[in-house]
Amino acid sequence: MQRRDGSIFDAVTQRRGSDSAKWTRYAGGGDVIPAWVADMDFASPPAVLEALHARVDHGVFGYAAPPPELVAIMLERFERSYGWSIDPSWIVTQPGVVPGLYLACQCAGEPGDDVITPVPAYHHFLSAPGHAGRNLVTSPGRRDGVRWDLDLDRLADTVTDRTRALLLCNPYNPVGRVLARDELETLAALCIERDLMICSDEIHCDLLLDRDKPHVPIASLGPEVAARSITLFSPSKSFNLPGIGGFSIAIIPDPGLRRRYSERSHGVSVHPGALAYHAALVACRDCGDWLEALVAYLAANRDWLEEQVDALPGVSMCHVEGTYLAWLDFGRSGLSRPFDTLLANGLALTDGADLGDPSHLRLNFGCPRATLEEIVARLRKSLP
Ligand SMILES: Cc1ncc(COP(=O)(O)O)c(C=O)c1O
């Protein structure tokens, strides 16, 4: 695979000893490289950094109002990218996507009802229903070679009369699929037939590594789907901004559902801060070229990683269509506790047990190639 010499993404920034959650968690264990939580080891776009400096220089940090053009710019991006026309009144502004998952579950039927999600799943999908007093119902997907598929028949069979909502992640953390239009149409038809709300977490929607696989917001499929949907989005994954303080939007076309959601967030889900607003505005308005270069870098990292994993004994990975997360199968590696063995070899991945499948680990390749090379070296060293 071609190495892009001189890419800004090749620069290694020392995060050890910084306030990074990713680099701090396992720091007590000596020389550990973390490739677990979904943030990238890249600096944010230069234009964002400049805007943040200017905002800090202003010096006054009273309560912040959203920049008037921010939502308009985001909605214009959605219209351009997906042909999805969104009324600004549908938007609820929030400090993060995760609060949206928990609020959505509180809007799903009544306590004691069921919320269904495909597994494996981002860990908050597994805890949000229970936190809202709903029952978590999971529906395992299946692997066909290097492709991970939702098992749509099984999912439909799992829906009961108590099921009120589907939690969906697209692009799909942790398996890296960008769900295709026909899969989404099947899911949407099921949700309409069984009267399910859809909460679709689309935070990874800019990170599309295969040019022929576009992102389709499920709510954009038609008004009947939109009317039962909550779509969650934030620019924080695309531009590596989660540590700035969250900014996200929930897109909720139905006024009744929006009211229920907003009522539950009142006084609990606080407003984003000034730095988060500024970073989001500049990122969405001015950093399209940076994002394109990032996606190309991630795609090259993905290609290289797939080649390397292919040569490892007993480990395999699904092809990553979107996100910077690889879902690695250790089922035939001979390791009984792969997470622990890798950690003992100086590598911290996300334990699949936390995501619904203990035979897998999730590897974050959103890092400079040099770091990824060290990650793979430690992975190789960990195997029997
Ligand atoms: C699917 C998904 N949703 C939400 C989040 C976090 O969102 P936020 O930081 O906006 O709460 C992540 C971060 O890993 C994620 O992968």
PDBQT file of the ligand as one rigid body, heavy atoms in Angstrom, charges set to zero:
ROOT
HETATM    1  C1  LIG A 401     -21.583   5.154  17.831  1.00  0.00    +0.000 C 
HETATM    2  C2  LIG A 401     -21.138   6.212  18.793  1.00  0.00    +0.000 A 
HETATM    3  N1  LIG A 401     -22.033   7.058  19.314  1.00  0.00    +0.000 NA
HETATM    4  C3  LIG A 401     -21.694   8.028  20.179  1.00  0.00    +0.000 A 
HETATM    5  C4  LIG A 401     -20.378   8.189  20.567  1.00  0.00    +0.000 A 
HETATM    6  C5  LIG A 401     -20.005   9.281  21.527  1.00  0.00    +0.000 C 
HETATM    7  O1  LIG A 401     -20.730  10.426  21.272  1.00  0.00    +0.000 OA
HETATM    8  P1  LIG A 401     -20.589  11.728  22.157  1.00  0.00    +0.000 P 
HETATM    9  O2  LIG A 401     -19.148  11.872  22.521  1.00  0.00    +0.000 OA
HETATM   10  O3  LIG A 401     -21.088  12.821  21.265  1.00  0.00    +0.000 OA
HETATM   11  O4  LIG A 401     -21.471  11.548  23.342  1.00  0.00    +0.000 OA
HETATM   12  C6  LIG A 401     -19.411   7.326  20.057  1.00  0.00    +0.000 A 
HETATM   13  C7  LIG A 401     -18.021   7.432  20.517  1.00  0.00    +0.000 C 
HETATM   14  O5  LIG A 401     -17.289   6.482  20.486  1.00  0.00    +0.000 OA
HETATM   15  C8  LIG A 401     -19.799   6.325  19.142  1.00  0.00    +0.000 A 
HETATM   16  O6  LIG A 401     -18.898   5.497  18.594  1.00  0.00    +0.000 OA
ENDROOT
TORSDOF 0
